[in-house]
Amino acid sequence: MQRANGQIKFGLNGSRVTRLYQSGSSKILLPKTYGAMREAVLLNTAGGITGGDIVDISIEASDCRLVATSQTAERLYKSSMHPARISIDLNLDKAATLHWLPQETIIFDGAAVDRTINLNMSADSSCLIAETIILGRQAMGEKIEKCYFTDNWRLYKEGILFHAESLRIGDDVEALLNSNAGINGSRMISTIICVGANTEYLKPIIEKNLASENSMCAATYLNEKLIVRLVSNYSAGGRTDLNKILCALRGHPMPRVWQT
């Protein structure tokens, strides 16, 4: 069967684009913006990801301020073959600032995907990573009975690992999600990680924005690293809370594609 294969390699040094390569179903747009950060918008023209698909994204930022996001939510569809592979590599140098802010990833029943996120940054750079997973579309009454999804993050500063986490969802998804050790039946899971020299100043900002009627939120600060976890039973309300938290952390509005 024909499968989608997409690749993006993008480099920005100061205000100069040093590399722009795109192939297959993966595309990148650089809209004209007038904010404090340059924007890069990623697209998947295949309309979603299913078994056997391959997506490779590599971003290099040097001496610049860049926000990378996606045009819309990514959808992981039912697979009838080996898992799809998504690989994301982020590289920061020379006091670069990167905000990795893709819109949510929606997992459908029967999906099979392995995803990795790798970050390599210099000591004088800073990064904000926000990833959200939604299990089925509630408005359509969808339930996830079975799927396979792994998510492995490895974050390095000056070549030294400072954060690692792995998530695996599979087999009896409903039992897993409804367990006390799971997320108590929530359908939206968001993780935000901020790292940089001045991250400690974000702690009081985030604490003011954690209270919510729609979501459960918690934050941890340790060794110049801020981690925020958000889970919600309702993806619409959870997204509203997520936007509020991200705007507070960034100090300015979300990219325009988030607002449409």
N, C-alpha and C positions, 0 to 999 in steps of 0.2 A: 504494500500500500504506500502511496505517496505521502510523505510526512513533511511538515513545515520545518525549515531550518533557517534561523535568523541570527545575524551577528551585527553588533555595533561596537566600533572602537572610536572613542571621542577623546580628544585632548585639548585643553585650554591652558594657555600660559599668558597670564596678564589678561589683556583684551584680545589676544591673538589666538585664533583656532589653529592648533598645531597638527591635528589629525581629525579627519571625519570620514569614517568608513562605515558603510551600511550594506547589508546584503540580505537576500531572501525576504522573509516576512517581517524583519525588524527594520524600522525606520526611525530617524531622529530629526526633529525640527528645532530651529533656534529662533523663536519668535522675538520680535522687537519689543523690548520692555524698557521701562524708565525707572525701575526700582534699584535698590542697592545691590541686587545680585543678578548675574546673568542667568537666563533660564534655558534649559534643554528639556524637550518634551519627547518621550519615547512612545512609539506606536508599534502595535502588533497587527499587521494587515491580515493575518490569518483569522482574526476574530476570536481567538482563544487558543488554548493549548490542550493537546490530548496525547495519548501514548505514542512514544517514538519521536515526538518533536524535540528539537534542540534549540535553545536560546542562549547565546553568549553575549554578555554585555561587559565592556571594559571602559572605564572612565578615568582619565588622568587630569588632575587639576593642580596647577602650580601658580603661585603668586596671584591668586584670583579669588573671587567669591562666586560660587556656582550653586544653583539649585537644580536638581534633576528630578523630574516627575514623569508621570505617564498620562496619556491623553484620557484614559478612562480606566475602569476597573479591569483587572486581568481575570479571565475565566478559565478554570481548570476543568475540562469536560471528561466524561466517562471514557475510559480507556479499555481497549480489547487486546492490548499487546504490552510490551515492556514499558516501564515508566518513562515519561518525558524527563528531560534534564534542563534545568535552568541554572546558569552560572553567572554570578555577578561579581566583578572585581573592581574595587574602588581604590585609587592611588592618589595620595595628597602629598605635596611637597612645597617648600618655600612659603610658609605661612598661609597656605591655602585654606579656604573655608568651603566645605561642601555640605549641602543639605540634601540627603537622599530621601525623597518624599513621594514614592509611587502611590497611586490610589490603591484601594483595597484589592486583595486577591480573593475571589469567590471560588470555593471548592464545591463541585457538584458530586452527586452520588456516583461512585465508581471511578472517580479520578485516580490517577497514579502519577505522581511527580516527585522527583528528587531535586531539591534546590540547595544551592550553596551561596553564601555571601561572604566575601573576603575583603577586608579593609587593610591597607598598608598606608600608614601616615607618618609624617615627620613630627618631631616633638613640638615644633612651632605652629603646627596646623590644628584645625578644629573641625569636628564633624558632628552632624546630627543625622541619625538614621531612624526612620519611622516605617514600620511594616505592619499591615493589618490583614488578618485572615477572617473571612466570613464563611460559615459553613451553611451553604444553601441559601436560597432566596426566601425569606420569610413571607413576603407579600404573595408569593406563588404557592405557599404551603409546602415547600420542599423540606424533606428530611434526609439526612445523610446516614444511611444504614451501613455502608461499607465504602472505604476508600483507602488509599495508600499515599501518605504525604510525609516527606522528611524535609527538615529545614535545619541546616547546619551553618552557624555563624562563627567566623574566626577573625578577630580584630587584632591588628598588630600596630605597635608604635615603635619606631626605630628598630623594627625587626623582632621586637619582643612581644609575645602574646599577652594581651591585657584583658581580653574578654573572649569567652567561648560559651556557646550554648547550642543545644540540639533539641529539636522537637520531632516527635513521631506520632502520627495519627493513623490508625489502621484497625482492621478487624471490626469488632463491635463498637462502632463510633458512638452510638447513643449511650451505651453503658459507660463508656469512658468519659464522655462529656458530662454525664449526670452524676458522676461519682464525686465524693468530697475531695479526692485527690486531683480531680479534673478541674472543671471550671463551673460546676454546679448548674449545668444546663445552659450556660451562655452560648451564644452563637457568633459572637465577635470577639476576637483577641487582638489586641494592639500592643506592640512593644516599641518604645522610644528609647534610644540611647544617645546621650550627648557626651562628647569627650573633648577636652581642650583645657588650656591653661586657666581660663576664667570660669570654668563650669560651676564653681562653688557659688557664684552670684546668681545662678539659676535656681538654686534650691528654694529660697523664700518665694520666688516668683511662681514656681510650680506648686508649692504648698497652698497658695491662695486659690488655685484653680482646680484642685482635686475634688472638692465637694461637688456632688452631682446626684440628681434623682434618677438618672438614666443608666449610670454605669458604676462599677466598682473600680476604684483607682488607687494605686499606691506608688510611692517613689522611694528610691534608695540612692544615697550619694556616698561614693567611696573612691578615694584615690583619683581625683579629677575626672570622675565618671558618674553621670547621673542616669539612672535607669527608671523608666516609668512603665508600669503595666496597667492596662485597661481592659476590662472584660465587660460585655453588655449582653443582655437578653434580646435587645432590640437594636438592630444595626443602624437604623436611622438616628435614634437618640444617641447611640454610641459614637457615630460619626460627628454629630454636633459637638459632643464633649471632646473628641479628639481634635477637631478643628480649633476649639477654644484653647486647649493646652498647647498645641503647636504654634498658634499665633502668639501666645504669651511667651513661649520659649524663643521664638524667632524675632519678636519685636516688630513685626510687620505682617501684612496679610499673606495668605496662602497664594500659590501660583494661580493664575486666572483659570486654568482648566479645572481646578478644584471648585471654582465658584459657579460653574455652569451646570 
